[in-house]
Amino acid sequence: MASEVQSFLDYIPTVRDSFASNVSHPQTRLKDITNM
């Protein structure tokens, strides 16, 4: 049980990082388009 919770807690930062990168990439791309 504890190991499942630990693996879940280890999994959360991965989801957060991937979500953050997915959110930031369109903003960066939009910034590149507006700079053109």
C-alpha positions in Angstrom: 0.0 0.0 0.0 2.7 2.5 1.0 4.7 1.6 -2.2 1.7 2.4 -4.3 1.2 5.7 -2.7 4.9 6.5 -3.1 4.8 5.6 -6.8 1.8 7.8 -7.2 3.6 10.7 -5.5 6.5 10.1 -7.8 4.2 10.1 -10.8 2.6 13.5 -10.0 5.7 15.7 -10.8 5.9 13.9 -14.2 2.3 14.8 -15.0 2.8 18.4 -13.8 6.0 18.8 -15.8 4.5 17.4 -19.0 1.4 19.6 -18.5 3.5 22.6 -17.9 5.6 22.0 -21.0 2.4 21.4 -23.1 1.0 24.7 -21.8 4.2 26.7 -22.3 5.0 25.5 -25.8 1.9 27.0 -27.5 2.5 30.3 -25.7 6.1 30.3 -27.0 4.9 29.5 -30.5 2.3 32.2 -30.3 5.0 34.6 -29.1 7.1 33.6 -32.2 4.2 34.2 -34.5 3.4 37.6 -33.1 7.1 38.6 -33.3 7.0 37.9 -37.0 
